Amino acid sequence: ILRGVEIPYQKHAPTGSESGAELDNKRKTHATLETIVKACWSTARRLIASNKENQEIFYGVKDLMISEMKSNPKLGITFIIIEVFRDNFKTIETADMDLFTTFAELMLLHKSDDASLLKYLGFFESMIETRKLGIVRPSQCKIIDALCDPALLRCPEIFTVRDPGGASASRQQYHKRLLQLFEKCCRSKNTGAQAVLQKYIPAIELMEACVTSRLN
């Protein structure tokens, strides 16, 4: 499976300079190889799910996954990355800040797409806690710092915990889950994370959001 996902299918994509039979061959070759790679990633997701050994194997190719996720969303790699970290304290704890900022940047890029926002938010949700060990303290400040990037702060459609009012059901769900995520970032008496979050969001705004969203 690892060999399959590493197939350089993109090198076979038409460049625009081809014509006739050469163009037809390139299109068919690229389409065939892309289908194989997509099938390998789909299989990888099943192998990774709830399997710590396989999670750690694929953690070793996270740079490839991030690159492919950005260049070809059709491969469904976002969910595979989430599975690499789900309930695995070891891989979550060792994740570097660049990974968090990458997903924050993707949220900014797809700020008008409710489904994409929920999908990328799912990454942060998988990084904040595990079923057995609970809240992952090393992730708390990383998540806050990534989601409180100045570029996101200037986009109220992304960065607000208030009820957006008149928004679609999925957008309202996004803001409620964002608030729940921030609440988890402040658990376990992590005063450092609490202080960082309050620097970006006033305490009164957080309290009002909890009331209006009926967070419990």
Phi, psi and chi 1 to 4 in degrees:
 res  aa     phi    psi   chi1   chi2   chi3   chi4
   1 ILE       -  -41.1  -63.3  -59.2      -      -
   2 LEU   -61.5  -40.5  -77.9  170.6      -      -
   3 ARG   -64.0  -37.4  -71.0  175.4 -178.6  170.1
   4 GLY   -65.1  -44.0      -      -      -      -
   5 VAL   -70.9  -17.9  -59.7      -      -      -
   6 GLU   -91.8    3.4  -68.7  173.1  -13.7      -
   7 ILE   -59.2  125.1  -67.7  173.6      -      -
   8 PRO   -79.5   61.7   31.1  -35.8      -      -
   9 TYR   -62.8  -29.8   69.5   95.9      -      -
  10 GLN   -67.2  -23.5  -66.1 -172.2    9.5      -
  11 LYS   -67.4  -16.8  -69.5 -176.6  178.5  179.9
  12 HIS   -97.6    5.9  -63.5  -87.5      -      -
  13 ALA   -72.1  140.9      -      -      -      -
  14 PRO   -58.1  141.1  -24.1   34.9      -      -
  15 THR   -97.1  -13.9   61.7      -      -      -
  16 GLY   103.0  -11.4      -      -      -      -
  17 SER   -93.0  -10.1   61.2      -      -      -
  18 GLU   -83.8  163.7  -53.0   88.0   -7.7      -
  19 SER  -152.3  162.0   60.5      -      -      -
  20 GLY    60.1 -132.9      -      -      -      -
  21 ALA   -64.0  -36.7      -      -      -      -
  22 GLU   -62.5  -43.9 -178.0 -174.8    7.6      -
  23 LEU   -63.6  -43.4  176.5   60.9      -      -
  24 ASP   -62.3  -43.1 -173.5   51.9      -      -
  25 ASN   -64.1  -41.2  -73.5  -24.5      -      -
  26 LYS   -65.1  -43.0  -87.9 -149.1  163.5 -174.0
  27 ARG   -61.3  -44.9  -76.9  175.1  174.3  168.4
  28 LYS   -66.9  -42.4  -71.0  179.3  178.8  177.5
  29 THR   -63.2  -45.7  -59.9      -      -      -
  30 HIS   -62.9  -45.1  177.5  -98.0      -      -
  31 ALA   -63.5  -40.8      -      -      -      -
  32 THR   -66.1  -47.4  -60.9      -      -      -
  33 LEU   -66.1  -37.6  -68.8  176.8      -      -
  34 GLU   -64.1  -39.3 -175.4 -177.6   41.7      -
  35 THR   -62.5  -40.9  -60.3      -      -      -
  36 ILE   -64.8  -45.5  -66.5  170.6      -      -
  37 VAL   -62.5  -42.2  170.9      -      -      -
  38 LYS   -62.1  -41.1 -173.6  174.6 -178.1  179.5
  39 ALA   -64.9  -37.6      -      -      -      -
  40 CYS   -65.7  -41.5  -71.8      -      -      -
  41 TRP   -65.5  -38.3  -79.9  120.1      -      -
  42 SER   -63.6  -40.6  178.2      -      -      -
  43 THR   -66.9  -39.7  -58.2      -      -      -
  44 ALA   -59.2  -39.7      -      -      -      -
  45 ARG   -60.2  -40.5 -177.8  179.0  178.4 -177.1
  46 ARG   -68.7  -36.7  -63.1 -174.8 -177.3   93.7
  47 LEU   -71.4  -31.5  -66.3  173.8      -      -
  48 ILE   -79.0  -36.0  -65.5  167.7      -      -
  49 ALA   -51.9  117.8      -      -      -      -
  50 SER    59.6   23.3  -57.7      -      -      -
  51 ASN  -122.3   99.9 -173.7  -50.4      -      -
  52 LYS   -61.2  -37.4  -74.0 -175.5  167.4   48.0
  53 GLU   -62.9  -45.7 -176.2  177.8   -9.4      -
  54 ASN   -70.2  -32.6  -71.4  -18.0      -      -
  55 GLN   -58.7  -45.0  -73.9  174.2  -37.9      -
  56 GLU   -70.5  -31.6  -70.9  166.0   18.4      -
  57 ILE   -63.3  -47.2  -70.5  173.1      -      -
  58 PHE   -77.0  -20.0  -84.0   84.9      -      -
  59 TYR   -60.1  -29.1  179.8   71.9      -      -
  60 GLY   -69.0  -16.0      -      -      -      -
  61 VAL  -115.4   30.2  -65.3      -      -      -
  62 LYS   -63.4  -32.6   64.8 -178.9 -175.2  -58.1
  63 ASP   -63.9  -40.5  -68.6  -19.7      -      -
  64 LEU   -63.9  -42.3  171.0   64.8      -      -
  65 MET   -62.4  -42.0  -72.0 -166.5  -71.8      -
  66 ILE   -65.5  -43.4  -68.3  169.9      -      -
  67 SER   -61.0  -46.1  174.4      -      -      -
  68 GLU   -67.9  -37.1  -69.2  -74.0   80.4      -
  69 MET   -60.7  -40.8  175.9 -179.8   66.2      -
  70 LYS   -72.9  -39.1  -70.8 -179.4  176.2  179.7
  71 SER   -85.2  -25.8   63.9      -      -      -
  72 ASN  -145.5   82.7 -168.3  -11.2      -      -
  73 PRO   -57.6  -22.4  -21.8   33.1      -      -
  74 LYS   -63.2  -19.2  -67.9 -171.9  -61.6 -178.4
  75 LEU   -74.0  -15.5  -63.7  177.7      -      -
  76 GLY    71.4   29.3      -      -      -      -
  77 ILE   -74.6  -22.8  -66.2  178.5      -      -
  78 THR   -53.2  -46.6  -59.2      -      -      -
  79 PHE   -69.0  -28.8  -60.3  108.2      -      -
  80 ILE   -69.9  -41.7  -62.7  169.8      -      -
  81 ILE   -60.5  -42.1  -66.6  176.4      -      -
  82 ILE   -60.4  -41.1  -69.0  173.1      -      -
  83 GLU   -66.7  -30.8  -71.7  -60.3  -27.6      -
  84 VAL   -60.7  -32.9  166.1      -      -      -
  85 PHE  -101.3  -18.3  -67.7   98.1      -      -
  86 ARG   -56.1  122.3 -169.6 -174.9  -57.3  -80.9
  87 ASP    57.4   23.7  -69.0  -37.6      -      -
  88 ASN  -118.5   93.6 -170.0  -35.9      -      -
  89 PHE   -58.1  -36.6 -168.9   92.6      -      -
  90 LYS   -63.4  -48.5 -177.9  178.9  177.9 -179.2
  91 THR   -71.3  -35.6   56.2      -      -      -
  92 ILE   -63.4  -45.3  -64.9  174.0      -      -
  93 GLU   -62.8  -32.8 -171.2  178.1   32.3      -
  94 THR   -91.9   -3.8   56.4      -      -      -
  95 ALA   -64.0  132.8      -      -      -      -
  96 ASP   -86.2  167.1   55.4   36.1      -      -
  97 MET   -63.2  -30.8 -173.4   63.6 -165.5      -
  98 ASP   -58.5  -34.3  -73.4  -13.9      -      -
  99 LEU   -66.1  -41.2 -172.8   59.4      -      -
 100 PHE   -64.8  -44.5  -68.8   83.6      -      -
 101 THR   -67.7  -31.3   55.0      -      -      -
 102 THR   -59.9  -44.9  -67.7      -      -      -
 103 PHE   -71.6  -32.0  -85.1   85.8      -      -
 104 ALA   -64.6  -40.4      -      -      -      -
 105 GLU   -65.7  -36.1  -70.3  166.0   -0.4      -
 106 LEU   -66.6  -36.3  -73.5  168.2      -      -
 107 MET   -63.3  -40.2  -69.2  173.1   72.1      -
 108 LEU   -66.0  -40.1 -173.6   61.1      -      -
 109 LEU   -66.0  -32.6 -175.3   63.3      -      -
 110 HIS  -112.8   35.8  -61.2  -84.4      -      -
 111 LYS   -61.8  -20.0   61.7 -175.6  178.9 -177.9
 112 SER   -97.1    0.8  -59.6      -      -      -
 113 ASP  -109.6  105.9 -176.5  -12.7      -      -
 114 ASP   -57.5  -45.5  -66.7   -2.6      -      -
 115 ALA   -61.8  -40.5      -      -      -      -
 116 SER   -68.3  -40.2  -68.2      -      -      -
 117 LEU   -61.2  -43.5  -76.3  176.6      -      -
 118 LEU   -65.5  -38.3  -74.6  166.7      -      -
 119 LYS   -63.7  -47.5  177.5  173.9   64.9  175.5
 120 TYR   -73.2  -31.0  -62.8  129.4      -      -
 121 LEU   -62.9  -32.0 -176.3   64.9      -      -
 122 GLY   -58.4  -30.8      -      -      -      -
 123 PHE   -62.7  -48.8  162.5   77.2      -      -
 124 PHE   -63.2  -37.7  -66.4  100.3      -      -
 125 GLU   -64.6  -34.5  -68.4  171.7  -31.8      -
 126 SER   -73.8  -18.7   71.7      -      -      -
 127 MET   -92.4  -11.1  -58.7  -62.6  -79.8      -
 128 ILE   -91.1  -23.5 -167.2   59.7      -      -
 129 GLU  -157.2  158.0   65.2  179.9  -23.7      -
 130 THR  -122.3  157.7   64.7      -      -      -
 131 ARG   -64.7  -38.6  -78.1 -179.6  -67.3 -176.5
 132 LYS   -85.7  -41.0  -70.9 -174.1  177.0  179.4
 133 LEU  -103.9   -3.3  -61.0  176.8      -      -
 134 GLY    74.3 -144.2      -      -      -      -
 135 ILE   -63.5  136.2  -62.6  -63.0      -      -
 136 VAL   -96.9  100.5 -177.0      -      -      -
 137 ARG   -56.6  -41.3  -74.0 -180.0   67.2   88.6
 138 PRO   -60.3  -22.4  -26.1   36.6      -      -
 139 SER   -84.0  -20.6  -69.5      -      -      -
 140 GLN   -59.0  -54.5  -69.4  175.6  -59.2      -
 141 CYS   -70.9  -33.0  -78.1      -      -      -
 142 LYS   -61.5  -43.2  -70.8  178.7 -175.5  176.5
 143 ILE   -65.5  -45.7  -69.3  173.3      -      -
 144 ILE   -61.3  -46.6  -66.5  171.8      -      -
 145 ASP   -61.8  -40.6  -74.7  -20.7      -      -
 146 ALA   -67.4  -44.2      -      -      -      -
 147 LEU   -82.0  -11.9  -68.5  178.8      -      -
 148 CYS  -103.6   23.0  -66.7      -      -      -
 149 ASP   -58.8  139.3  179.4  -83.3      -      -
 150 PRO   -52.1  -35.1  -28.5   35.4      -      -
 151 ALA   -64.0  -37.7      -      -      -      -
 152 LEU   -75.3  -35.4  -90.4   72.8      -      -
 153 LEU   -61.1  -27.6  -71.1  174.9      -      -
 154 ARG   -84.9    3.4  -69.9 -168.2  -67.1  -90.5
 155 CYS  -117.9   86.6  -67.9      -      -      -
 156 PRO   -59.7  -22.4   20.7  -32.4      -      -
 157 GLU   -68.5  -20.2   62.7  -91.9   42.7      -
 158 ILE  -102.4  -53.5  -61.9  177.2      -      -
 159 PHE  -100.8   81.7 -167.9   89.8      -      -
 160 THR  -154.9  138.9  178.3      -      -      -
 161 VAL  -101.3   -1.3  -67.4      -      -      -
 162 ARG   -76.0  156.2  -71.5 -163.7  174.4  108.7
 163 ASP   -64.1  117.8 -175.6  -16.0      -      -
 164 PRO   -66.3  -18.6   24.1  -32.1      -      -
 165 GLY    64.9  120.4      -      -      -      -
 166 GLY    75.0    1.4      -      -      -      -
 167 ALA   -79.6  165.9      -      -      -      -
 168 SER   -66.2  163.4   65.0      -      -      -
 169 ALA   -61.2  -38.6      -      -      -      -
 170 SER   -69.2  -35.1   56.3      -      -      -
 171 ARG   -70.3  -38.5 -176.6   54.9   66.1  103.7
 172 GLN   -63.2  -39.0  -69.4  177.6  -10.8      -
 173 GLN   -63.7  -39.5  179.4   67.9   11.4      -
 174 TYR   -59.3  -49.2  162.0   77.5      -      -
 175 HIS   -66.2  -35.6  -72.2  -69.1      -      -
 176 LYS   -66.6  -42.7 -177.7  172.5 -178.0  177.4
 177 ARG   -67.8  -33.0  -78.0  170.2   53.0 -179.4
 178 LEU   -63.0  -42.8  178.1   64.8      -      -
 179 LEU   -63.9  -42.8  178.8   59.4      -      -
 180 GLN   -62.5  -36.8  -68.6  171.1  -34.8      -
 181 LEU   -63.8  -45.5  175.6   65.8      -      -
 182 PHE   -62.9  -36.2  -76.1  143.5      -      -
 183 GLU   -62.5  -40.9 -175.3  -88.9  -33.1      -
 184 LYS   -68.5  -30.8  -69.8  177.7 -178.4  178.3
 185 CYS   -65.6  -18.0  -74.2      -      -      -
 186 CYS  -106.3    5.7  -65.4      -      -      -
 187 ARG   -77.1 -179.6  -74.6 -173.6 -167.9  174.1
 188 SER    60.3   29.9  -57.1      -      -      -
 189 LYS    54.3   37.5  -60.7 -179.8 -179.7  179.3
 190 ASN   -84.8   85.4 -169.2  -26.6      -      -
 191 THR   -65.1  -29.3   55.0      -      -      -
 192 GLY   -64.0  -45.7      -      -      -      -
 193 ALA   -66.1  -39.7      -      -      -      -
 194 GLN   -60.4  -42.9  -66.8  167.8    5.3      -
 195 ALA   -66.2  -39.8      -      -      -      -
 196 VAL   -65.1  -44.2  171.2      -      -      -
 197 LEU   -64.1  -41.8 -176.3   59.3      -      -
 198 GLN   -66.9  -20.9  -72.5 -175.6   34.4      -
 199 LYS   -68.2  -30.6 -177.0  173.6   69.8  173.3
 200 TYR   -96.0  -35.9  -64.6  111.0      -      -
 201 ILE  -126.1  119.0  -50.1  178.4      -      -
 202 PRO   -57.3  144.4  -22.7   33.6      -      -
 203 ALA   -56.8  -38.5      -      -      -      -
 204 ILE   -64.4  -35.4 -174.0   64.0      -      -
 205 GLU   -67.5  -38.7 -176.4  174.2  -27.7      -
 206 LEU   -64.5  -42.6  -74.6  169.7      -      -
 207 MET   -65.2  -43.2  -72.5 -171.6  -72.6      -
 208 GLU   -62.3  -38.7  -70.5  173.9   -5.9      -
 209 ALA   -65.9  -37.9      -      -      -      -
 210 CYS   -62.7  -37.8  -71.7      -      -      -
 211 VAL   -71.0  -48.7  172.1      -      -      -
 212 THR   -68.9  -29.0   57.5      -      -      -
 213 SER   -90.5   -4.4   67.9      -      -      -
 214 ARG    57.2   39.5  -63.6  178.9  176.3   84.4
 215 LEU   -68.5  135.1 -177.8   65.8      -      -
 216 ASN  -132.6      -   51.0   41.8      -      -
